[in-house]
Amino acid sequence: MLGISYDSIRSLKAFKEKFNIPFDFLSDSEKVVGKQYGVNKFLFASRKTFIIDEQGILIHIFDEVNLNTHPTDVLNVFETAKNEEETK
């Protein structure tokens, strides 16, 4: 798992430590990755989630992120993908 933000490396490190987040962040301060994924807006990136599998295949996009349900929404996508893989 990788979080990507326009924030600075220093800011992302502090955020990760403050909230004890168990994954790494990429600072996209030049907005290169944001442009490639189509999330650039005027000042900020739109909040989206892209789930990409181990082979680099995009399996799901959350165009809208509900901060109250997002963790469960993401886990549901993983569970569905796991179930589909098991039935093959």
Secondary structure, DSSP 8 states (H G I E B T S, - for coil): -EEEESS-HHHHHHHHHHHT-SSEEEE-TT-HHHHHTT-B-SSSB---EEEE-TTS-EEEEESS--TTTHHHHHHHHHHHHHHHHHT-
